[in-house]
Amino acid sequence: MHFIRNTLGPGFLLSTVNASLQIIPGGTWTATNTGKHIQAHGGGILKVGSTYYWVGEDKTDGSSFQNVNCYSSSNLVEWKYEGAILSRQGSGDLGPSRIVERPKIIFNKATNQYVAWMHIDSSDYGDAKVGVATGSSPCGTYTYKGSFRPLNFESRDMGVYVDDDGKGYLLTEDRKNGLRIDLLSDDYLTVKSSTYVWKEKIESPAVIKKNGVYFMFGSKLTGWDPNDNVYSTATSLSGPWSAWKTFADSGSNTYASQTTFILPVGNNFMYMGDRWVKDNLMRSTYIWLPLTISGTSASMKNAVNWVPDVNSGSLSAGPSENSYEGESAQLSGGAKTVSCSGCSGKNSAGYVGGSDNGAVYFGSVSSSASTRTTIRIKHLNGDKSQRFADFTNSKAIVDSTSVTLFVFAPPSPNNPAHQATMPRRKLDKPVISPDLAASKSHSGFLSLPGELRIAIYAWALFPLVDTITIRGVSRPQHLSKTILKPAIFRLNRQIREESLHYLCSNKAFKLLLLQPAIVFLEVIGLTGRRALEVLEILLAPSDLLETNKIEVLTTFLRDTRKLREVRIINYTHSDSRPHLEVFKSKLETAVRSTGKGSDCELYFWEGI
């Protein structure tokens, strides 16, 4: 297949059969509501009803603990960021320069509590403990209970497993003695006894059971570098267990990944692995693949794409793809063809986005899919930090959503996945535009000079007010009756984006209470958040206790690029003052990481 390889300019591949959304192993995976690469490394998944909850490590700022993040999905492909179940504290196990890894959650039916287990350590990995936290919902706020060494043995990489009889087990790597299985207490909060110990040095453990046979999967000890992961089988957790065997192609290093979890999907199983990027952990990606279990054997093959069907439990091969070359597309703005020794055809589309608004347009793109399908973009990012791109259609057939473009050294391109609603046959000039480069349209309005369009936006969008107040909003659709009511927002995608950019960069916004603030920041999207300049947020004392929502708020604020003033008004009392201090710290960290950085003025007022 002739893939697209670009320096900065993108190309893409499009599925061409009736297909559901696909998983792209190793692709940059963008959360549906943040436009950012999912940060859930070393994680695991718990299914509750028809919803899957994925928890994992936030590596945005490196290896030190930041958050244990939680995402939700109904199809295993599209993931929504729900917030952090645990976040960095001022001191203690969850404090600065601490290590929190391999978080997993299980549900205890007797106590009706969700229990999170994780590896707790010092920066030199000398503590070697497990930590425990509890919550009343999968992605809610968890209460940290503390850390300990299970049965007084060291514990680093770990996992958890709940058997058919409801008994829980800790899977723990004891560097001095080997890989262990320990029985948990009835409430899953402590360890009762040892069940089995392998003498071999195996980490990143995960257990499943099929037809009475237990499978233990794990990785050899090679640090951040991948290796040929292995598995062992038994008919009892207490053994005897078989010798270790590989389950992926020998020498493939498990397709450059390390086991983190094995997820049952119907009667089948999905391998979940981390592809670590040790010199930039935030851009580590995920290798998810169908895992074949037969008798006492496990096997797995690599794939460019594949289709999970959570309703039937099938994990099927992905469809064939049409491919489109970036340098053969229509280039505009500052985009131009550049030489690229590692690219197909030795050329690519470069200089996309940036101050010259470079953009790449692909004409006559077709798909025979009758449902929503997946676009696979391959690119090279020439910057030293991540970039963000929007994929849109000039006739507004495809919703505009964002993908994350990470640094990737030539000549190997990154492989991000992006889901979009595709019509059955043909798209008219889809555009990939990093940094929100303007997309091209042939409508009369968009052919007007930019200065004239701005004047029209100024006339149409609340010309008599400088500050817009958002109150009483609990759902996104509520905003369609207020600030998004003007008809100009409904003309087409590009006009909506331009309107939002004008509105957010020219008005101050007063957000009354935490929930309306989150809804507003979500609805205006990445375009609006990047344009915001002045915000005022009023918080009730109860808002400060909503740590999960506060994490969502600060995540959205990290998207801003032009914020110059943020005012926080809090009607507090003495009991909530410690929570206010935590909020101040989180807010300042979020705002200082934005484009304006230290230039943004932060004000805090406290009332009674």
Sequence and secondary structure as in RCSB ss.txt:
>XXXX:A:sequence
MHFIRNTLGPGFLLSTVNASLQIIPGGTWTATNTGKHIQAHGGGILKVGSTYYWVGEDKTDGSSFQNVNCYSSSN
LVEWKYEGAILSRQGSGDLGPSRIVERPKIIFNKATNQYVAWMHIDSSDYGDAKVGVATGSSPCGTYTYKGSFRP
LNFESRDMGVYVDDDGKGYLLTEDRKNGLRIDLLSDDYLTVKSSTYVWKEKIESPAVIKKNGVYFMFGSKLTGWD
PNDNVYSTATSLSGPWSAWKTFADSGSNTYASQTTFILPVGNNFMYMGDRWVKDNLMRSTYIWLPLTISGTSASM
KNAVNWVPDVNSGSLSAGPSENSYEGESAQLSGGAKTVSCSGCSGKNSAGYVGGSDNGAVYFGSVSSSASTRTTI
RIKHLNGDKSQRFADFTNSKAIVDSTSVTLFVFAPPSPNNPAHQATMPRRKLDKPVISPDLAASKSHSGFLSLPG
ELRIAIYAWALFPLVDTITIRGVSRPQHLSKTILKPAIFRLNRQIREESLHYLCSNKAFKLLLLQPAIVFLEVIG
LTGRRALEVLEILLAPSDLLETNKIEVLTTFLRDTRKLREVRIINYTHSDSRPHLEVFKSKLETAVRSTGKGSDC
ELYFWEGI
>XXXX:A:secstr
      SSS EEEEE SS    B TT  BB TTT SB   EEEEEEEETTEEEEEEE  TT SS  EEEEEEESS
SSS EEEEEEEE  SSSTTSTT EEEEEEEEEETTTTEEEEEEEEE TTS S EEEEEEESSTTS  EEEEEE G
GG    SEEEEE TTS EEEEEEETTTEEEEEEE TTSSSEEEEEEEESS  EEEEEEEETTEEEEEEE S TTS
    EEEEESSTTS     EE S TTSHHHH EEEEEEEETTEEEEEEEE  TTSGGG EEEEEEEEEETTEEE 
   S EEE TTT  EEE   EEEE GGGSEEETT EEEE TTSGGGEEEE  BTTTTBEEE  SEE   SS EEE
EEEB   SSS EEEEEEETTS S  EEEEE    TTS B  EEEE   SSEES EEEEETT      STGGGS H
HHHHHHHHHHS TT SEEEE S  SGGGGGGTTT SGGGGS HHHHHHHHHHHHHH EEEEESHHHHHHHHHHTH
HHHHHH  EEEEEE GGGGG HHHHHHHHHHHTT SS  EEEEEEE  GGGHHHHHHHHHHHHHHHHTSSSGGGS
EEEEEEE 
